Structures are given as C-alpha cells and as structure tokens.
Amino acid sequence: MSQSLLEHVAQLRARIEATPFAPNLGAFIDEAVARNGGATLWTFFDDSRTATYAEAKTAIDRMASALHHAGVRQGTHVGVMLPNVPEFPTTWLALARLGAVMVPINIGYTARELHYVLTDSEASFLVIDASCLATLDQMTAETPVLDADHVLVLGGDGSRGRAVASLLAEAPDHPGPWPQPKLDDLMNIQYTSGTTGFPKGCMLTHRYWLTLGKVAAMRGEDECRRILVAQPYYYMDPQWLLLMAMYSDGQVFVARRASSSRFMDWVRAYDIEYCLFPGVVDKEPPSPLDRQNKLKRVSVFGLAKQAHADLEKRFGMIARESFGMTEVGSALFMPREATDMVGSGACGVPSPYREAKVCDEAGNEVPVGEIGELCIRGPGILLGYYRKPEANAASFRDGWFRTGDLFRKDEKGFHYIVGRVKDMIRRSGENIAARELEAVMREIDEIAEAAAVGVPDSRRGQEVKAYIVLKPGVDRSAVSPERFFAHCEARLAKFKVPRYLEYRDSLPKTPSEKIAKQRLVDEKPDLRADSYDRVDGVWR
C-alpha cells in the first residue's frame, strides 16, 4: 500500500485504540443514554415498534429486574430463543446488566439441536417465544433439561412455563446496585453453525462486543448513524450492529426476517447509511431507483472481482471487503480510501486491536505471496470453545487463533482469502480451492448458488464435482453442461475445471445459511451418480 495510506491506517488504528472502553456493557448503555436519551435507538419496522435510548434503558432495566426475580444471577447461563423483536436485544442487554451469560438459539432448530445447545452450554434458564414451544415440547417429552419455572415464555398465556409479560409486571425492582462484571468476563456463548458435526460454543466477553462495536463504528470515519439490521438476532451481526449504532449515537432499523427483493426498498425508506450488503441483492433485476439511496458505506463479502466494481457503480456506494468470524470478531478490513483495491478480492489489513499472520502447518510465517493459514491474536477474541478442550488445543498456538482459512498476503500488506484449510480439493498433486471454483461458477448470471467438492478418484486422488442451483424460472437448457464447462475452461487452469456437474433444486444449509458440504458428500456412496461426466461425455 502507498506510504500515505499506510500512515493513514496507522493513525486510524491508533485513534481507535486510544478511545477508552466502558467498564462493561451495562456501563456502556448508561453512557450512550446520557448522550442520547430522547433520540430513537431502534425501530422494528415490521411490527411498528420503536424506542428511544431512554425507553430502551427502562425496558432493559425492567427485564433485568424480572430475570433476577425469576432466579437469574451473575454467571447464570440463559438460552434465548426469540425472533427479531425488541425483546431480544432487551434480554441480551438485561443479562449484561446482571453479569449473566446469553446463549442465543436459532428459532429454526429442531428438538435435537435445541437439546444439544441447552445441555452443551449448561443453560439453566430459557427465554423462548411462544411460537417455538412445540420444539421445546418435543425435546422435553423425552429428555427434560430445564425446571418448568425456568422456562420464560414471550407471548405465552401462562399455561406453559412462566409468561414474560407477567414477570415484567409483577417483579419488584432490582435491589441494586447492579453487578459490575469485568471487561473480560463471559457475556455470550455464541454457537458457530459448523458445516460438519455439532456446533461449538464460542465464549465471548464484554470486551469482545465493545471492541467489535467500536471498530465497526470508527473504522469508516463516515459517521454512519442509520443502520439496517436484516439478519436474525441469534446471529452475531445484529448484536454488534446495535452496539455500532450506539457508539455512533445512531439507530438501527430492524427487519423481522431477511428479504432480497425488499432489501433496497428498506434502504430507501429508512435513509439507511450503512448495512451488511447481501450478495443476492445484486442478483435482483436492475431498477431506475438503484442509485437513489443514502448509503455511505456497505460491507461485502466474497465478491468476484468484476462484481465488486459493478456493485459500486450500480448502487452508487462505497463497498468494502473485510474478514471476520464469530471467534475473533473483526480481523481484517479494507480502508475506504483504498479505491485502487476495488475488485481486487482482498480482505484488507489487520483491524484495530488485531495482529495477523499467514502460517504454514508448523506455525511459521510464510513468505509474502505464499498460501498458508490465517492466524489472529489480540485482546477480546474468544476465550475458547465452551467445554471443548480438544478443539481449544487444536485452535490455539502460542496465543494465536488458527482461523482454518487459507490466505496469502501481498507485498503491500493486503490479505486475500483463498479457501478453507479443509475445503481444498487435491487433484493429481495440485491444490484447488473450492472457493475459487464457486466464485467462477457464480459468474454465470443464471446460477443462484454453487458448491464444489472433491470426488474420490483412483487415478488422480480426487476429481472436482460442481453442484449448481439455477435461479427460479430458469430452465436447465439455459445453462447446459456444454455452456457450463466452456465457461469454467475459459476462466480456470485446466486442472481446476470440474469433471462432474449436478443440477440441484436446493443445497443443504447450516443454520447460518452456509452450504453444508459434508451433507452433500454424505448423501450417496458414489458421488458421481446423477452427474454429467465432462471427460466421458455421459450422464451417470
């Protein structure tokens, strides 16, 4: 990177790191309310429910009193299984007030998955939406894990567990003073979705959340105060987006559920200035209204090179790549001033509070330009995986967290993601990153989703199989095998071109909507079945 940009990033980093933290999330709430009491903090627009900073604080403190009256204490683990309603952030921040621990739970979980998370996290309370009670009943019919009066039901009539509304109405005020957890005390056990096996609970602290919110607010230097939240609150993003808004003295506009077709309508209707921009929105038909927005900056992830530049041109906005994960929060970011990096595919430079290095299998840093595993360290990353000593031993080396992602760093200091350590296909001694193949496949406009996996092969070790899902209404003849393979051959080295192609109506997903490749691999004993074989020119 240029000397001037290098100096600018160093100054930005120093300024962010010099800004002091509140002692904990509860104190942070108080500071934000003192600055913005009468200003609006959140708008849940599908339900027409809003709250000012002061009203949100009152609701948070009232919820904390109710939870305390129900038996929640400092250090208590509380499952929270709610949709995108104000009670979700209210409960989270109420637990922060009490020094308790939130275990967010996907409302789409089955009884088996719910049982796993509750038992693995050692949750002793559950705040659950009435619409999810059928799942809880399926679980408790065989393996009850919670006392009946520790099930707190939002929207319930009192016939099952304890109604949250009644608790809020009847509970006395907290006897005070509020507990004062430390920055490095546990706040969340946040479960990763996991594409293989069971998910792991990331132990995230007050420092983790305050770091993530502060960095998101300050790294853009553009005072984004109107922020769209279109992801479920049981994922990490809405939680830090709320804190980002509070750091910026701004507000969040929250959708009940994601919608690619309505996304830009929301952006325009609420004068949104910042959001996480889903790639699928760019697949929507162009509109003369596309550039009629007030977006100052958006975060994008995994865009193909040309798609990045086209996205900025189409919507008239600044789009920047970054890299983060539940375990470490923000790890890498691309400065908004790095206009020459648009479409480069780079994720950027280390975020404030983070160090990064690209390592070989022994943990040694590899030379510039070579591929290795990205390792991250810094204050506020996860404490570890809850009750998973083997995973912790494998994931940490001398204080560095091993991300499991393959990266290379260029001579200017920018980092490029290549793929997952375990998502590499090895064909005739060559390493092929599935991520690269999938990006090339998605360049075909009629393709909605794509996945690449390795198929065992006696001669080459592995061959490459491609799975594609076409957009609604698109016939397979529009993306024939001949067209598909010609496209790949024009953009990939010969050894990377898939041999097998399978059309699918859908792809299996994890709870966080990642493609569950292990389930694809496990579906059938012979992965060549139901595929077109490019080499032999036949359907198998």
N, C-alpha and C positions, 0 to 999 in steps of 0.2 A: 504494500500500500504506500501511497505517497507520504512524504515526510509530514506534510501539513495535516493529512488525515490521521496519521499515526499520532501526532501531537494532540489533535482534537479528541481522539478516542481516549488518550491518556488523561486529558483534562476532564472529560465527561466522567470517566471512571472514578477519578479522584474526588470529584464533586459529589457523586452519588455515595461513595463510601464514607465521605466525611459527614454526611447527614445522619444524625443520631437516630437510633431506634427508640420507640416507646418501650417501656419495660415488658409489656406483653400485649396481646390482642385486646384485652379489656381496656387497658390504658390508652391504646391507640384509638378505640372507639370514643373514649371521653375527649381526647384531643381533637378528633375530627368534628365531634358535635359542638365543642366550644367554638370552633371556627365557622361552622355552617348550620347552626341549629335550625333555622327556618327554611333552609334550602331543601329541595327534593333529593332524596338519596336513591330511591328505587321506584320504578314503575313496572309492575307486572301487567302488561297491557292487554293480554288476552282476558284477564279477569278484572281489568279496570281497578287495580288496587295499587295505591301509591302510599309513600311515607316520606316525611321529611327526616332529616338526620335526628332531630329531637324525638319525633314519633317512633322512629326505629329504635332509638336507645330505650325509650319507655317500654316498647314491646320486648326488647332483648332482656331488660332487667326483670320484667314481669315473667317471662319464660324461665329465666334463671331461678326466680323465687319458686315457681311452680315445680321445676325439676328438683330443686333442693327439697321441697316439701314431699315430693314423691320418693326421695331417698338417694338422689344423685349427689355425690360428694367429689371433692378434689381427687382426681385419679380414676374415677369411675369410667368404665368403657360403655358407651351408649351407641347402639345402632340407630341410624336414621334412614328410613325408607320412605321418602316423600318425593312427589313430583316437583316441578318448578312452580312453587307457591311461596309467598313471603315467609311462611313458617319454616322453610328450610334454612335460609341464612339466619333467620331469627334464632332457631335452635342451635345452629353451629356457634354463633357468637355468644349465646347464653351459656353454652358449655365452656366456651373460652373464659367467660366471667367466673365460672365455678372452678376453673382449673381441671375440668373433666376432659374426656377424650371422645371425639366423634369417630364413628365407623360408618362412612357413607355406604349405602346399599342400593344397588340398581333395582328400580321398581319392576324391571322385566325379569328378575331372577326367578328360577324355579324353586320348588321346595328344597331340592337337593343343594342348590347353590346358596340359598339363604341359610340353611343349616350349617353349611361349611363356614361361611363368613362369621356367623354368630359364635360358633364354637371355637374357630381358629383365633378370633380376636378376643375371646373371653368377654364378650359383651354381656352385661348383666341387666341392661335395660334396652328397650326398643321403642323408638318413636316411629309409628307406622301410619300411612294413610289408609283410610277405611277400604279403599279400592284394592289394597294389597292383602287384606285379611284372609282371602281364600288361600293364598300361597302359604301364609303362616299356619293356617288350619291344617293344610296338607302335611306340613312338617311336624306340627305338634301332635298330630294323631298317632304318630309312631315314636317320635323322639322329642318330648318336651324338653326345652333347654332354658326356658325363662319362667319365673314366677308370674302368675296371671296378673298380679297388680303391678308388675314391671313392664307390662305392655301398654304403652300410651298411644291412644288412637286419635288421629286427627280426622274429624268428620264422623266420629263414631257416636252411637246412641247410648253408650254405656253398657250394652249387652255383652260386649267383648272387651276385656281389659279395662283401662280407665280412660275416659274421654278427656282429651287435651283441653277442650273448652271448659269443662267442669274444673279441672285442675287450675286453669288460669283464673277462673272466677273465685275459687274458694281458698286458694293458697294464701297464707299470710306473707307479708313482705319478708325478704331475706333478713335474718337477724343482723347481718353485717358485722364487721366490714367484709367486702368481697375478698376471696382468696387472691393472692398475688403470685401466680406461677412465674417461673423464671423463663427467660428467652429460650433456653434450650430444654424446657420441659415439653413432654409429649402433648400434641394437640389433636392430631389425626392419625388413625391407622387407615391409610388410603390403599385400597386394593388395586393392583395392576390387573389388567384384563387377562394377560397371559394367552399366547397362542398355543401353548402346549401345557398339559397338566392343570393343576389348580393355581389360581392367582395367589400372589404373595402380598402381605400387608406391609406397606411402607410406613415406617414410623417417622412422622413429620412434626416438627416442633413449631412453637410460636415464631421463632427466628426464621424458619423456613418460609412461612407465609408472609411475614413482614418484609423479608428480603425480596420475595417474588413480586409482591405488590409494588414495592418501591422501585425496583429496577424497571418493571413494565411502565410505570408512570413517568420516570425520569429519563429513560434512555432515548426517547424520541425527541425530547426538547420541543414539543409542539403543543403542549397543554391541551391534550385530548380530554374533554370533560363529559362528553356524551358517548356512552359506551354500550354497544349491543351485546347481549348475552343470549345466545341461541343454542347453547349446549345444556345438557342436564346437570343440575346442581350436584348430583352424586359423583360427577367427574371433577377433576381438579380445576379446570379452566374457569368456570363461573365463580369459584371461590376467590381466586386471585384477581379476576376481573373486578369483583366488588371492591377488593382492597385497593386496586389500582385507581378506581373511581374516587375512593375516599382520600387517597394520597393526593389526587388531583383536585380535590374539592368539587368533584363532579357527581354524576349519577349514572346508574345502569338502567337500561330498558330490557326487560326480560321476557322472552317468548316462552310459552308453555311447552312447545316442542319445536324441533328444527324443521325448516321447510325451505328447500332450494328455490321453489317457484315464488315464494313470498319474501325472500330474504331482502332483495333490493327495495321492495315496497316498504319494508320496515326501516331500512336505511334512510329512505327519503322522508317517510312520515315523521320520524323522530329526530331528524337532523343529526344522524349518527356521525361521529368524528373518528371513532376507532372501533375495530372489530377483528375477530379472527375470521378470515375470509375463506369459506369452504370452496375447494376447487370445483365442486359440482355446480356452483352458481355460474361459472363461466361457460358451462355446457348449456345453459338456458338460452333460448333464442334471443338474438340482439334486439334491443329496444331503443327508440329515439330518446328515451329517458335515462339511458345508462349513465351518462355523464352529469346528470342533474342530481348531484349529491354533494354533501359537505364533508366527505371523508378526507381526513388529513393524512391518515396512515392506516395500513392494514397489515396484519401478519399472514403470511402464506407459507405453505409447507410442501416440499416435494414437487414443485412445478417444473415441467420441461422448460428448456432454455427459451425457446421462442414464445411459449405460452406466457411466461412472466412478462416479457415486453408487451405482448398483445393485451394482457390483462390491464396493465397500467394505461395503455392507450385507450382501450375500450371504456374504462370507467373513470379515467382522468384522476388517478390517485397514485400515491406512493405506496408500493407494495414491497415488503422486505421479508426475506427468509430469516429464519432463526432455527435454533435447535434446543429442545428441552425435553425433559421426561419427568414423570412423577417423582422419580428418585432424587433428582438434583435440582428441579425447578428450571430456571433459565440457565443454560450452559453456554450457548453461543448466540451472537446477534450480529446482524448486518447493519452498520450505521446508515442512517437515511441519506447522508451526504455521499455515500459510495455509489453514485449513479452509474459509474462505469461497470459495476458488478451486476447490474440488472440482467437477468437471463444467463448469468454465469453458472448457476446451480450451486453456488457457495452458500454456506450457512452463516459465515461470518467469523468473528473473532471472539475470544473469551468474554463473557458477560462480567459486569462488576461482581466482585466477591468470588469469582471463579478462576481457576487455573485449568488449562487443558494441555494434554499431550497425546500424541499418537504413538502407540507402543506395539512391539512385537509380542509373541506369546510369553516371553520371559519377563516382560515388563520394561524392556529397554526402549527408549525413544528411537523411532526410525528416522532415517534421513528425510529431508524435505522432498516431497513428491511421491514417497513410497506409501503403500497402504498398510494400515495397522488398526488396532482397536483404540477408539477414543476413550481416554481416562480423564475423569474430572475430580477436582477436590476444591474445598473451600468451606467456610462457615455456613451452616444452615442447610447442608444437604441431609438426606435421610440419616437417621441414627442407625438404621439397619432394617432388615425384614423381621417382622414380629414372629418370634418363636421359630426361626428358621436358621439355626446355626450353620448348617451346611451351605445354604445359599449365601450367608454372610461371609463365610470363609472363602467362597469362590468369587464373590463380587468385590471384595476389597483387597487391595495390595498396598501396604505401606501408606495407608491413609487415602489412597486414590480409589475412586469408584470406577469399576470397569463397566462401561455402558453396554457392551455387547454389540456396538455399532462400529462398522468399518469406515474409516475416514482416511483422507490424505490432506496434507497441508501444503500450500504452495509457497513460493519464495517470498510472497508479500504478507504471509501470515494468515491468509484466509483458509478456512476448513471446508472440505467437501465430503458429504456423506456418500459412501459407495454402496453400502448394504449392511445387512446383519451378519455377525460372525457365523450364526447358524443358518443364514439364508443365502449361502453360497452353493452354487452348483459346480461340481468338478467334472469336467468332460475332457477326456484324453489329456489329463495333466494340467488343463487350463482352468483357472478360477473364473466363474461367471457370476456376477452379482445379479440376483433376481430383480432387484430394484431398478437397475438399468434397463433390463428387458421390459419390465412392466411400464416404464415411462415411454419407451418406444412404442409399445402396443397401444397405449392410450392416446398416441398422436393421431390414430385413426378416429375421425370425428364420430363415427357411428358406434364406437365402443364405449360403454359406460364404465365397465370395471375389467380388470385384468389381473391375472396371477401367473407366476412361473414357478415350477417345481422341478426337482430332479427325478428322473425315472431310472431305476437300476438297469444297467446295460453290461453284458458280459464282455464286450469288446472295448468300450470306452469308459467304463466305470459308471457314468451317468449320461443320459441324454436329457434334453430340455423339453418339457411339456408346457404348453400355454393353455390357460383357461380364459375364455372371454365371455362377457355378458354384454349383449347389444342393447342399445337404447330402446325404450318402448316404441313399438310400431315398426322397428327396423327388421327387415327380413334377412335371413342368413345369406341369401344370394347377393346382398349388398356388400357383404364382407366375406366373400368366398375364400376358401383356402388359398387359391391362387393369388388373390389380391393381398391377403394377409401375409403370406410368406414373401411375396415380392416387396412389400413394404419393409419387412424385417431385414431382408437381404440388402436393401438399399441403405440401411442405417446401422447395421451391426457387422462386426467381423464375422467371417464365415463360421467360426467355431461357436459363436454365440447364438446363431439362428436356431429357433426351436425346431425340433423334429416333429413333435406331436401337437395337435390342436384339438381342443374340445370346446364345443359351444355349451353354455350353461344359461339357464333362466335366472339363476342367482348363485352367489358364492356364500359358503358358511362364514359366519362372522362371530367375533368375540363380543362380549357385552359392550365394549367401547367402539364397535363397528370396524375393527380391523379384520382383514381377511384371515380366517383360521386355516392356515395352510396344512397344519398337521391333520386336521379333519379331512381335507382333500386327499392327503396321502393315505389316510386310513380307510377311505371309503371302499376300496376294492383291492383284491390281491394283485391284479395286473393293471397297472396304471395306463397301459397302452389301450385298454378297452375303451370303446366309444370315442376313439380319437381318429383324426386323419393323420396318416403317416406320410410326411413330406418325402422321405427318402424312397419308400416303396410305392408311393402314389396310390395308396389304398386306405379305405376305412377299416378300422379294426374293431 
